[in-house]
Amino acid sequence: MSVSDPLLRELKGCVLRLVQTSGSNEVTDENAELQPFCQILERVFQKGLLRNTTLGFTKISESWYWLEQVASLQNGVPFSYVSSVNAVKSSQKVLTPIGKLRLLIRTCLVKRCLHIPVEVLVRQKQPKCLYDETLSILGDEILGEIFLSLLLQCSRLQFKLQLYNSSFLDETWQLPQCAKLEFVPCKMLGICVCFVSGKAVIVGIKSDSVAAEDDKIEIGDILDELNGNHITTSKRGRLSTIMRKGYGQPVVVNIIKAHLPGTTDLYPPMISLLRRAHLDPEELRTQYTDRDRHSNGEVTGQLKKIPAAVRPGFDVSYIGCVATGKHGDVRQIDGAMNNVLFTNRNKSSKPSLFEIQEIGIKVTEKSNSKVILKHSYMEISSCGRTLSVPNHFAYIAGDASCNIAKTFTCFVFQCSNEEHIHTILQSIGQGFQRTHFAV
């Protein structure tokens, strides 16, 4: 029977370094020894784990399931551990068993109770038949006791970790830079977000808004929490409601920074999200570098640029509009365009500027910049053109967001540049896909 294991030797070294580096101080997320320490803990819990259909993991063995089960055993399990498990179960930020295991490890370190489930398993033999005795640490009586003694030693350390910084634990132990910010009471923060893989990536910041103050929020960051609400795709239609509920109170947000602390390098798991949100990672790196070089704010305007795909500037003529009733699908475009052109055949059209913006479209008169039309992508149900009427295009918008709109209207335009028509329609189509929301 082996009385040694490479993982335990690594763990002993990590514990020793944690003790030496922390001294009488707290162990925080900034401690360089924390991440390798947690990674080794995960490997110990996962090593030699058997499949167990009674605990729910038939395809992939995950230790989260038995750690969760220990909290429900009727043998006087301390409340500190039970509350840790319940906190992880109620968290919306971790969705996978491996993410839940990682958050549980961090939570138990803070509450000094990670030794409790190991003690139940090693000394009380509950739950049973979890680990291969020859391939695992926790399935071996001696190695299990050694592991338990190391965890008991760790329980004497004071871990002060940001448990709310857990949105990427499903993917990696490497934590992003996280900032909790509080703003004065306001109706709108002034940011525009795009939902990618359930995360709200900030793609626009209004220059004179609350969010633009001191560059605390930057394009590419993630809106992780808003007034205590974890922001996921399920909240995308409720952002304004969340703001209204907190009206008159300070606005508290949790922001996940796109770049790593103290550097212009991007947080690796963010790179693919940024690309899918139509943000250029290399351009963001350049902006972060310019910001650091010009701390006096000379590049502030540059940091708040909206992506090139949404810049304004197409000359069109606004012909008119017609109601399409309860229907706003693309099949209404042909008939509605013909109707508008026939009705307005003796009227002069308005030379206008058609702007493709970050959260919708805006049409203004060229002569006086008066806004003629303004619709968000959530209100636009379809757009298109017809071969029977060249150099014309149209879009249909509802009287509210498409999913709750009761009436729809078709707006028709003329443009002499066919390439511009194609760009406008394509950009509106991309707007549907980006699903941007203002906060």
N, C-alpha and C positions, 0 to 999 in steps of 0.2 A: 504494500500500500504506500502510495506516494505521500510524503509529508511536506512537499514543496510544490510550488506552481509558479510559472513565470509571471502570471498576472498578479499574484499576491506580492511577489517581489517588487513589481512596478508600483503596486498600490502602496506598499510600505514606504517606498521612496517618495511618492507624492504626498503622503500624510506627513512625513518628516519635513519636507520642504514647505508645506502649508503651515506647520507649526513654527518653522524658522522665519518664514516671511511675514507671518501675521503677528507673531509675538503676543502682546496683550491686546492687540487691535482686532478689529473685525475683518473677516474674509469677505471681500466684495467681488463683484463681477470683473473688476479691473485686475484682480490677482492673476498673474500669468499661469499659476499652477492649477487654477480651478478647472479649466476646460479639460486638460488631460486627466485630472483626477476623476471628473464626472464620466469621461469616456471609458475609463477602466472600470468604474462601478457598473456601468451599463453592460460591459463585456462579461463581467463576473455573473451578473444576474441572468444573462442570456446563454452563457456557456453550458452546454450539455443538457439543455432543457428538453424534456420529452414532450411529444404531442399528447394532448389530453383533451378528449372530446367533451368531457364533463365540464371543463372550464371554458370551452368555446373556441379553442384554437386547434383546428384540425389540419390546416394547410401550413401555416407558419407559426412556429412556437414563439410565444411572447410572454415574458415574465409579468407584464402588467396584470394579466388575468388573475394569477394567484396572489399577487400583492393586493389587488382589489378585494379578493375573497377573504384574506386575513382580517380585513377591517370588519367583516360581518360575523366572525367567529364568536361564539358565546363563551369566551374564556377570559374576560376582563382585559381586552386589548385597550391600552391607554387612549384617552380621548384625543391626545395630540396626533396620534397616527390616524385615527378614524376621521378626524376633521381634515387631515391632509389629503386622504383619499377622496373624501367628499368634495373638497375644493377642486381637485383635478377632474373629477367626474362632471362637475358643473361648468367647467371652463369651456368656452366656445373657441378658444384659440388653438387647442390641440385636438385633432380628429382621429389620428391613428394610434394603435397600441404603443408604438415606439415613441411617439410624441408624448403620450400620457405617462409612459415610464420615465421619460426625461424630466417632465414637469414634476412628477412625484418625487424623484430623487432630489431635485432642487428644493421643493417644498419641505421635504423631510429634513434636509440639511438645515434649513432655517429654523424648523421647530425641534431640532435635535432628537429626532425619533426614527432615523433610518435603520437603526439597529433592531427595532421592535419586530418587524416581520421576519427578519433573519433569525432572531432569537426564538420566535414561535416555530419556525421551520426546523432549525437545528436541534433545539432542545425538547420541543413538544411534538416534533415529527408531524406537524400539520401545516399545510395539506400534504397528503401522502403521494408517493410515486410521481414526483415532479421532475427529478433530475436523474440522469445516468450516473451511477455511482463511480464509474471508471473515467468518465470524460468531463465531469463537472467539479466545481469547487463546493457548491452548496449541497451536492449529493454525497460528498465525502465527509465523514464525521469529524476528522481532525482538521481538514482544510476549512470546513465550515466554521469551526470554533476559532480558527485563526482569523478568518474574515470577520467574524462577529467581534473579536477583540479590537480589530482595527476600526470598525464602525463605532464601538464604544469610545475609543480614543477620539474619534472625530466629533462625537457628541459633546465633547468638552470645548470645542471651538465655537466661536460665535460667527455664524454665517449671516451676512446681511446682503441678500440678493434681491434684484428687481424681478419679483415673480410675475409681474404684469408683462414683462418682456419675454413673451413665450410664443409669439405668432409664427416663428420659424423653427420651432423645436421638432416639428414633424419631419423637417428636412435635414437639420444639422444642429450640432452642439455649438457652433460658432454663433454668438449672439450679435445682433446689430446694435448700433448706437441708438438709444431710445431717449426721448425727451418728453417730460410732462410739462405742458405749458398752460398758463392761465391768462385769459384775455378779458378785457373789460366787457360788461354786458353789451350785446349787439344783436341785431337781427340776422346779419350775414357775416360770416368770417371773411369771405372774398376769395375762396379757393374753388377750383374745379377739379373733380376727381373722375378717374376712369377705372372701372372695376375689371381686374385681371386676376383670374384664379382665386376669386373670392376676396381679393385685397384691393383697397381703394388707393390707387396711385394718383398722386397730385400732379396734374398736367398743366395747370394754369393758376396764376395768382394775380388778383387785381391790384394794380400798383398803389392805389390809395386806400387799400382795405386794412382792416385790423391785422389780418394774417401777414401782411407785408412788413409789419413793424420789425425793425432790427434784423431782418433776414433770418428769423428763427425758424421759419418754414420755407422750404425751397422746393422748386420743381424737381420731381423724382422721388420725394419723400412719400411715405405711406401714412394716411390717416388711420391710425389703429383704434383709437377710442375717441368718442365725442360725448362729453358730459356723462361719462361712466358707461356708455354703450359701446360694446365691441362692434366695429364697423365691418360687415361682410356684405356679400351680394344681396343677402336677404334684407338688408337695411337700405338698399339703394333708393327705394322710393319713399323712405321715411326720414331722410336727413333733415328736410325742412321742418318736419314735425318734431324731431328731437330738439332742434334749435328753438322752436316756438315754446316747447314745454319748459325750457330753461330761461325763457325771456325775463329780463330784469336781473338775472344772476350772472356772475362771472362764467365765461365759457372755458371749460377745462378740456384740453385735448391731449392725447398721447400720440406722439409722432415718431415713426421709425425712420431714421435718416438713411438716405440712399448711399451715403459714403461712410467709411469707417472712421472712428474717432481719431482726431489728430492727423488726418491724412486726406488726400484727394482721391484715394483709391475707392472704388465702389464696393459695396457689400456684395460678395459673389452671388448669393441667391436672388439678388435684386435685378441682375443684368437682364435675364430673360423676360422678367416682368416689364422692365422699362422698354424693351424692344417691342413687346406686344402692345404697349400703351402708346406706340409711335413716338417714343423719345429715343434720341441717339445717345448711347452711353458715352461715346467719345466726346461728344459735344458737352455733356454734363461734366465730365472730367476737366475739360478746358475751362468751363465756367467756374468750377470750384477752385482751380488754380488761379484764375484771374481774381477771384474774390479774395484769396489769401494774399495775393500780391498788392491788391488795392483795398486795404482795410478801411480806407476813408469813404468807400461807397461809390467809387467812380463807375463800377460795373453793375450797380444795382439794377439798372434798366435792362441790361443784357440778361441777367439772371431770370428776369420775369418774362422773357420772350415766350410767346406761344409758338408751338411747332410750325414749321413752314407750311404744312399742309392746310393750315387754317387761317392764313393771312388773306385779307380782303383784296378786292380789286377787279371786278368784272363789269364791263359796261353792258347794260341790258335796257330794254324798254318794258315797262310794266303795262300789260294790256288790260287786265281786269280779273274778276273772280266770279265764281258761281258755286252755289251750294250743291252738295252731292248727297244730302240727307244723312242717313245713318251709316252710309258706306264710304270707306276711305281707302279701299284697296286699289291697286294699280290698274285694275280693269276699268275704273271710272275715268282714267286720264283722257282717253281718246274722245269719248263723248263730251266730257266737260270742256276740253280745249275747243272743239268745234262749236260748242254752245257759246263760249266766251267770245270767240272770233266773230261769230255771226252777230251776236248782240252788240258788240263794240266796233263793228266794221266802219261806222261813220265817225267814230270818236278818235281823238288823237291819243297816242300812248305817251307815257311819262318816261323820259330818259332817266335812268336810275343806275345806282351802283349796287350790285348784288354781292354781299359779303358772306363768306363762309367762316363762321366764328367757331370758338371752341365748344360751345354748348348749344349752338343752333345757327340760324341764318338771320341776317338783317338786310332789309332793302331800304335805301334812302334815295331821295330825289337828288339828282346831280346839281341842280341849280341852287338849292338852299340847304342841303343836307338834312332835310326833314325826314324822319323815319316814317316810311309807308307801311312796312310789314316787319314783324319780328316774331319768329317761332323757334322754340327749342326742338331738338331732335326727338324728344319724347312726345311732342305734339304732332310731328310730321309722320304721317302713316305711309306715304308712298311718293314716288317722283318718277318722271319719265318724259318721253317725247313720242311723236308718231310720225311715220314716213309721209303721211298724207299732208302734213303741214310742216314743211322744212323751216329750219331756223327758228323753231319755237320749242319751248319746254314748259313743264308745269310741275308743281308739287301740291299734295293734298295735306291739309292740317286739320286737326280736331279742335274743338273749343276747350279742350283740356288734354291731359295725357291720353294717348291713344287707347289705353286699356279702360279708361272711364269716360271717354268723350261720347257725347250723345249726338252731336252733329258735326259734319265735315264740310270743308270748303276747298275748292280747287283754285289755285292762283296761277295765272298764265303769263309767260314772258316771251319776248322776242330777242334774239341775239344773232348778229350777222356773222359771228365767228363760231364755226361749228366745233372747233377744238375747245373753246371756252364752255360751250354747252356740255360737251362730254366731261370736262373737268368738274363743272358744277354738279352734275348728276352723280358723278363718281364720288365727289367729296361728301355730298349728302348721304350717299350710301355708306361711306366709311363712318359718317356720324352715327348712323344706326348701330354699327358694329362697336364703335367706341363706347357708346352709352355713357356719355359724360353727364355728371350731375354737379350742380352748383350748391355750395354750402355757405 
